[in-house]
């Protein structure tokens, strides 16, 4: 899959935007349903972590799309670290189109 939904520091004009900016791709405003929590322990303490739930309100973010993601998943997984896990989610675009994409959510297994 060549799409990644981002909602935190990887978004454009945020502190880690250079990570995806270095890959290069297209951006669209989008949202998923869920709740963003702030991690309260570990190396990512203080950072946002999504818990997806279709019954929850929308979480605004961006859909990043590029064929180059196929070559960068390991780097992104390593960057996100063990407090996050990559999962497939349903993403709603501003055009009301719905697509599937990867996103990083709170790893509730740790």
Secondary structure as UniProt FT lines:
FT   STRAND          3..6
FT   TURN            9..10
FT   TURN            12..13
FT   TURN            15..16
FT   HELIX           17..21
FT   TURN            22..23
FT   STRAND          26..38
FT   TURN            43..46
FT   STRAND          48..52
FT   TURN            54..55
FT   STRAND          58..65
FT   HELIX           67..71
FT   HELIX           73..80
FT   TURN            82..83
FT   STRAND          84..93
FT   TURN            94..95
FT   STRAND          98..106
FT   TURN            108..109
//
